[in-house]
Amino acid sequence: MLCFSNSGISDDAKGDGRVKKLNLILLLFPVVFLLITGCSNQQGLEEKTEENRFWDEKEYLIMSSLTESNHGIYGIEWGEEYTPIFFVDKKTGKRAVLCQKVNCRHDSEKCPAVEPGIMGAMAYSDGMIYFVVQKFEDDEQKLELYSMEEDGSGKKRLHTFKHAQIFPNQAGLYKGKIVLSVQTQKELEDGSGLTTAEPSIVMYDLKTKKETLLLNGAENEGKYTDPCGGSGNGIYLLQIPWEETEQRQEQECNYLRYDFETEKISEVYKTKVSDMQIIKNDTLYLLQKEKKQLESYDIKTQEKKIVLEWQDDTDAVWAREDHVEFRKEVEEGGEKITYCKWYDLEEEKYLFDEYQDLNKIKVKDKMENGYWIYREGEPYFYHLEDKSWQKIEEIK
């Protein structure tokens, strides 16, 4: 259940005024509860059905600052030391802190929606929210995995990672397994006591509660590895050169696959760094910048086809999970301004007719009912079908 506080009610408030305000908060409980329960059944918040894709673990989930359930969106905005988890109702666009405590200010670890440290890398699955926190205690760093019910209750620490102490570069959830790309500490051999951070792949099984070091960064010097997708009984990894050099774009990168059953890593595709893009299910997207084309490559059938062509000259093109982002840099008034255009891969159309100033329009993620976009710094749902805007408003 969600509730939110009224900061106008003080602890030492007396008399009828306090009673009236307190009664108002109590009356608001069912209203806020409806934000998160929506059209769910009476037995629980989410019903596990074939139609509810958020219960289905067939798709690899990227763990980021936003995650989606059937009825809403959960998120964390990095900023202050204590940043609470929030919930946004998809239908109304109303936003509230995911907290059950009356009069909670959401600014300390007493708030169930807050965990001290760097919070992020969230994913919703099977009625649970999972997130990672980097802690700083007694001059030591540690990385922990937490879970909570979708109404914000029952928060608990699931695991403290042995092979990771620093916040992950990338993270994913697939078939009950949390996969992280983390910087593992390696002591230099010169006896100085200094360490380097080598990127490794660590997996934690939510069912068996077992942590596995899939790929030891110390044994892959000069290579940077990230989890990038999942399909069938395994996950995909992308391995690229670690150091930035002028020749890096022409260097080789590898797409690998880790099989859950055999527990082995195999190579599935090689390409240049300049061509690499995303992988979704068993489809790899490759950029042919000189041809101004985006290709898809089916890993199983080895079939290639062109999915998008364009005429514009661009400085950068990136394929995201659901859309393609085009970037141009233009000098205006002595300053460089970045302009962007976005193409929806599923709908096969552009979000906007013209390039947009990245300082004014930032596309975050595609959700079930539209894109989450920051417009002049404020969050909105953007509905591609009719190109309408719905402001996400915080309940206070």
FENJOMO-V667862 format. One record per pair of residues at least 12 apart in sequence whose C-alpha atoms are under 10 Angstrom apart, sorted by the first residue. I is the first residue (numbers start at 0). J is the second residue. If there is no record, write none. Layout:
# FENJOMO-V667862
i,j
I,J
I,J
This chain:
# FENJOMO-V667862
i,j
0,28
0,29
0,31
0,32
0,33
0,34
0,35
0,36
0,44
0,97
0,98
0,99
0,100
0,148
0,149
0,150
0,151
0,152
1,27
1,28
1,29
1,30
1,31
1,32
1,33
1,34
1,35
1,36
1,85
1,86
1,95
1,96
1,97
1,98
1,99
1,100
1,101
1,149
1,150
1,151
1,152
2,24
2,25
2,27
2,28
2,29
2,30
2,31
2,32
2,34
2,95
2,96
2,97
2,98
2,99
2,100
2,101
2,102
2,103
2,150
2,151
2,394
3,24
3,27
3,28
3,31
3,95
3,96
3,97
3,98
3,99
3,100
3,101
3,102
3,103
3,104
3,105
3,394
3,395
4,24
4,95
4,96
4,98
4,99
4,100
4,101
4,102
4,103
4,104
4,105
4,394
4,395
5,20
5,21
5,23
5,24
5,101
5,102
5,103
5,104
5,395
6,102
6,103
6,104
6,395
7,20
7,102
8,20
8,21
8,102
9,102
10,102
21,101
21,102
24,101
24,102
25,101
28,99
28,101
31,93
31,94
31,95
31,99
31,394
32,44
32,99
32,150
33,88
34,70
34,71
34,86
34,87
34,88
34,89
34,90
34,91
34,92
34,93
34,94
34,95
35,68
35,69
35,70
35,71
35,72
35,86
35,87
35,88
35,89
35,95
35,97
35,149
35,150
36,69
36,70
36,71
36,88
36,149
36,150
37,69
37,70
37,71
37,88
37,89
37,90
38,69
38,70
39,69
39,70
43,126
44,69
44,70
44,126
44,148
44,149
44,150
45,68
45,69
45,70
45,125
45,126
45,127
45,149
46,69
46,125
46,126
47,125
47,126
50,69
51,68
51,69
52,68
52,69
52,124
52,125
53,67
53,68
53,69
53,70
53,123
53,124
53,125
53,126
54,68
54,69
54,123
54,124
54,125
54,126
54,127
55,124
55,125
55,174
56,124
56,125
56,172
56,173
56,174
56,175
56,230
57,173
57,174
57,229
57,230
57,231
57,232
57,280
58,172
58,173
58,174
58,228
58,229
58,230
58,231
58,279
58,280
59,171
59,172
59,173
59,174
59,227
59,228
59,229
59,230
59,234
59,235
59,279
59,280
60,121
60,122
60,123
60,124
60,170
60,171
60,172
60,173
60,174
60,177
60,227
60,228
60,229
61,120
61,121
61,122
61,169
61,170
61,171
61,172
61,173
61,178
61,226
61,227
61,228
61,320
62,119
62,120
62,121
62,122
62,123
62,129
62,130
62,131
62,169
62,170
62,171
62,172
62,177
62,178
62,179
63,75
63,119
63,120
63,121
63,122
63,130
63,131
63,169
63,170
63,171
63,364
64,76
64,77
64,84
64,118
64,119
64,120
64,121
64,122
64,130
64,363
64,364
65,84
65,85
65,86
65,119
65,120
65,121
65,122
65,123
65,363
65,364
65,366
65,371
66,86
66,120
66,121
66,122
66,123
66,124
66,128
66,129
66,364
66,366
67,86
67,87
67,89
67,121
67,122
67,123
67,124
67,128
67,365
67,366
67,367
68,88
68,89
68,122
68,123
68,124
68,125
68,126
68,127
68,128
68,149
68,366
68,367
69,88
69,89
69,123
69,126
69,367
70,86
70,87
70,88
70,89
70,90
70,367
71,86
71,87
71,88
71,89
71,90
71,91
71,92
71,93
71,94
71,149
71,366
71,367
71,368
72,85
72,86
72,87
72,88
72,89
72,92
72,94
72,123
72,366
72,367
73,85
73,86
73,87
73,88
73,94
73,95
73,96
73,97
73,121
73,122
73,123
73,128
73,149
74,86
74,87
74,96
74,97
74,119
74,120
74,121
74,122
75,96
75,112
75,113
75,118
75,119
75,120
75,121
75,130
76,118
76,119
77,117
77,118
77,119
78,117
79,106
79,117
80,106
80,107
80,113
80,114
80,115
80,116
80,117
80,118
81,105
81,106
81,107
81,108
81,110
81,112
81,113
81,114
81,115
81,116
81,117
81,118
82,96
82,105
82,106
82,107
82,108
82,112
82,113
82,114
82,115
82,116
82,117
82,118
82,119
83,95
83,96
83,97
83,98
83,104
83,105
83,106
83,107
83,108
83,110
83,111
83,112
83,113
83,114
83,115
83,118
84,96
84,97
84,98
84,105
84,111
84,112
84,113
84,114
84,118
84,119
84,121
84,151
85,97
85,98
85,112
85,113
85,151
85,393
86,98
86,149
86,150
86,151
86,393
87,391
87,392
87,393
87,394
88,391
89,366
89,367
89,368
89,369
89,380
89,391
90,368
90,389
91,389
91,390
91,391
91,392
92,378
92,379
92,380
92,389
92,390
92,391
92,392
92,393
93,390
93,391
93,392
93,393
93,394
94,391
94,392
94,393
94,394
94,395
95,392
95,393
95,394
95,395
96,110
96,111
96,112
96,113
96,151
96,393
96,394
96,395
97,110
97,111
97,112
97,113
97,149
97,150
97,151
97,152
98,110
98,111
98,112
98,113
98,150
98,151
98,152
99,111
99,112
99,150
99,151
99,152
100,112
111,147
111,151
111,152
111,153
111,154
111,155
112,147
112,151
112,152
112,154
113,154
114,131
114,132
114,133
114,134
114,145
114,154
115,132
115,133
115,134
115,135
116,131
116,132
116,133
116,134
116,135
116,136
116,140
116,141
116,142
117,131
117,132
117,133
117,134
117,135
117,142
117,165
117,166
118,130
118,131
118,132
118,133
118,134
118,143
118,144
118,145
118,166
119,131
119,132
119,133
119,166
119,167
119,170
120,132
120,144
120,166
120,167
120,168
120,169
120,170
120,171
120,172
120,179
121,144
121,145
121,146
121,170
121,171
121,172
122,146
122,170
122,171
122,172
122,177
123,146
123,147
123,148
123,149
123,172
124,149
124,172
124,173
124,174
124,175
125,148
125,149
125,175
126,147
126,148
126,149
126,150
127,146
127,147
127,148
127,149
127,150
127,151
127,153
127,154
128,145
128,146
128,147
128,148
128,149
128,150
128,151
128,154
129,144
129,145
129,146
129,147
129,148
129,149
129,154
129,155
129,156
129,157
129,172
129,177
130,143
130,144
130,145
130,146
130,147
130,156
130,170
130,177
131,143
131,144
131,145
131,146
131,156
131,158
131,159
131,166
131,167
131,170
131,177
131,179
132,144
132,145
132,156
132,159
132,164
132,165
132,166
132,167
133,159
133,163
133,164
133,165
133,166
133,167
134,164
134,165
134,166
135,164
135,165
139,164
140,163
140,164
140,165
140,166
141,159
141,160
141,161
141,162
141,163
141,164
141,165
141,166
142,158
142,159
142,160
142,161
142,162
142,163
142,164
142,165
142,166
142,167
142,181
143,156
143,157
143,158
143,159
143,160
143,161
143,163
143,164
143,165
143,166
144,156
144,157
144,158
144,159
144,160
144,177
144,203
145,157
145,158
145,159
146,158
157,205
157,208
158,203
158,205
158,208
158,209
158,210
159,210
160,201
160,202
160,203
160,210
160,211
161,183
161,201
161,210
161,211
161,212
162,181
162,182
162,183
162,184
162,199
162,200
162,201
162,202
162,210
162,211
162,212
162,215
163,179
163,180
163,181
163,182
163,183
163,184
163,198
163,199
163,200
163,201
163,212
164,181
164,182
164,183
164,184
165,180
165,181
165,182
165,183
165,184
165,196
166,179
166,180
166,181
166,182
167,179
167,180
167,181
167,182
167,198
167,199
167,200
167,201
167,225
168,180
168,181
168,182
168,198
168,224
168,225
168,226
169,181
169,200
169,224
169,225
169,226
169,227
170,200
170,201
170,202
170,225
170,226
170,227
171,202
171,225
171,226
171,227
171,228
171,229
171,234
172,202
172,203
172,204
172,205
172,226
172,228
172,229
172,234
173,204
173,228
173,229
173,230
173,231
173,232
173,233
173,234
174,204
174,205
174,206
174,229
174,230
174,231
174,232
174,233
174,234
175,203
175,204
175,205
175,206
175,207
176,202
176,203
176,204
176,205
176,206
176,207
176,208
176,209
176,210
176,234
176,259
177,201
177,202
177,203
177,204
177,205
177,210
178,200
178,201
178,202
178,203
178,204
178,210
178,211
178,212
178,213
178,225
178,226
178,227
178,234
179,198
179,199
179,200
179,201
179,202
179,203
179,212
179,213
179,224
179,225
179,226
180,197
180,198
180,199
180,200
180,201
180,202
180,214
180,216
180,223
180,224
180,225
180,226
180,227
180,236
181,196
181,197
181,198
181,199
181,200
181,201
181,216
181,223
181,224
181,225
182,195
182,196
182,197
182,198
182,199
182,200
182,216
182,217
182,223
183,195
183,196
183,197
183,198
183,199
183,200
183,201
183,215
183,216
183,217
184,196
184,197
184,198
184,199
184,216
184,217
185,197
185,216
185,217
186,217
195,217
196,216
196,217
197,215
197,216
197,217
197,218
197,219
197,220
197,221
197,222
197,223
197,224
197,241
198,214
198,215
198,216
198,217
198,218
198,219
198,220
198,221
198,222
198,223
198,224
198,225
198,241
199,212
199,213
199,214
199,215
199,216
199,217
199,218
199,219
199,222
199,223
199,224
199,225
200,212
200,213
200,214
200,215
200,216
200,223
200,224
200,225
200,226
200,236
201,213
201,214
201,215
201,226
202,214
213,257
213,262
213,263
213,264
214,257
214,264
219,238
219,241
220,240
220,241
221,239
221,240
221,241
221,242
222,237
222,238
222,239
222,240
222,241
222,242
222,252
223,237
223,238
223,239
223,240
223,241
223,242
223,252
224,236
224,237
224,238
224,239
224,240
224,241
224,252
224,253
224,254
224,255
225,237
225,238
225,239
225,254
225,255
226,238
226,254
226,255
226,256
226,257
227,254
227,255
227,256
227,276
227,277
227,278
227,279
227,280
228,256
228,277
228,278
228,279
228,280
228,281
228,282
228,283
228,320
229,256
229,257
229,278
229,279
229,280
229,281
230,256
230,258
230,279
230,280
230,281
230,282
231,258
231,259
231,280
231,281
232,256
232,257
232,258
232,259
232,260
232,261
233,256
233,257
233,258
233,259
233,260
233,261
233,262
233,263
233,264
234,255
234,256
234,257
234,258
234,259
234,264
234,280
235,254
235,255
235,256
235,257
235,258
235,264
235,265
235,266
235,267
235,278
235,279
235,280
235,281
236,253
236,254
236,255
236,256
236,257
236,264
236,265
236,266
236,267
236,278
237,252
237,253
237,254
237,255
237,256
237,266
237,268
237,269
237,275
237,276
237,277
237,278
238,251
238,252
238,253
238,254
238,255
238,269
238,272
239,251
239,252
239,253
239,254
239,270
239,271
239,272
239,275
240,252
240,253
240,272
246,272
247,271
247,272
247,273
248,271
248,272
248,273
248,274
248,275
249,270
249,271
249,272
249,273
249,274
250,270
250,271
250,272
250,273
251,269
251,270
251,271
251,272
251,273
251,274
251,275
252,268
252,269
252,270
252,271
252,272
252,273
252,274
252,275
253,266
253,267
253,268
253,269
253,270
253,271
253,272
253,275
254,266
254,267
254,268
254,269
254,270
254,275
254,278
254,283
255,267
255,268
255,269
256,268
267,298
267,299
268,283
268,296
268,298
268,301
270,285
271,285
271,286
272,286
273,285
273,286
273,287
273,288
274,286
274,287
274,288
274,293
274,294
274,317
275,287
275,317
275,318
276,293
276,294
276,295
276,316
276,317
276,318
276,319
276,320
276,323
277,295
277,317
277,318
277,319
277,320
277,321
278,295
278,296
278,297
278,298
278,318
278,319
278,320
279,297
279,319
279,320
279,321
280,297
280,298
281,296
281,297
281,298
281,299
281,300
282,294
282,295
282,296
282,297
282,298
282,299
282,300
282,301
282,302
282,303
283,295
283,296
283,297
283,298
283,303
284,296
284,297
284,303
284,304
284,305
284,306
284,317
284,318
284,319
284,320
285,303
285,305
285,306
285,317
285,318
286,305
286,307
286,316
286,317
286,318
287,305
287,308
287,316
288,308
288,309
288,312
288,313
288,314
288,315
288,316
289,312
290,308
290,309
290,310
291,307
291,308
291,309
291,310
291,311
291,312
291,313
291,316
292,305
292,306
292,307
292,308
292,309
292,310
292,316
293,305
293,306
293,307
293,308
293,309
293,316
293,317
293,318
293,323
294,306
294,307
294,308
295,307
306,344
306,347
307,323
307,342
307,344
307,347
311,325
311,327
312,325
312,326
312,327
313,325
313,326
313,327
313,328
313,338
313,339
314,326
314,327
314,328
314,329
314,337
314,338
315,327
315,328
315,339
316,339
316,340
316,341
317,341
318,341
318,342
318,343
318,344
319,341
319,342
319,343
319,344
319,364
319,365
320,343
320,344
320,364
320,365
321,342
321,343
321,344
321,345
321,346
321,364
321,365
321,366
322,341
322,342
322,343
322,344
322,345
322,346
322,347
322,348
322,349
322,350
322,362
322,364
322,365
323,340
323,341
323,342
323,343
323,344
323,349
324,339
324,340
324,341
324,342
324,343
324,349
324,362
325,338
325,339
325,340
325,341
325,342
325,354
326,338
326,339
326,340
326,341
326,354
326,355
326,356
326,357
327,339
327,340
327,354
327,355
327,356
327,357
328,356
336,356
336,357
336,358
337,354
337,355
337,356
337,357
337,358
338,353
338,354
338,355
338,356
338,357
338,358
338,359
338,360
339,351
339,353
339,354
339,355
339,356
339,357
339,358
339,360
339,361
339,362
340,352
340,353
340,354
340,355
340,356
340,357
340,360
340,362
341,353
341,354
341,355
341,362
343,365
343,383
346,383
346,384
348,383
349,383
350,362
350,370
350,381
350,382
350,383
350,384
350,386
351,383
351,386
357,373
357,374
357,375
358,373
358,374
358,375
358,376
359,372
359,373
359,374
359,375
359,376
359,377
360,372
360,373
360,374
360,375
360,376
360,377
360,378
361,373
361,374
361,375
361,376
361,377
361,378
362,374
362,378
362,379
362,381
363,378
364,380
365,380
365,381
365,382
366,380
366,381
366,382
367,382
368,380
368,381
368,382
368,383
368,384
369,381
369,382
369,383
369,384
369,386
369,387
369,388
369,389
370,382
370,383
370,388
371,389
371,390
371,391
372,388
372,389
372,390
372,391
373,390
373,391
374,388
374,390
377,390
377,391
377,392
378,390
378,391
378,392
379,391
379,392
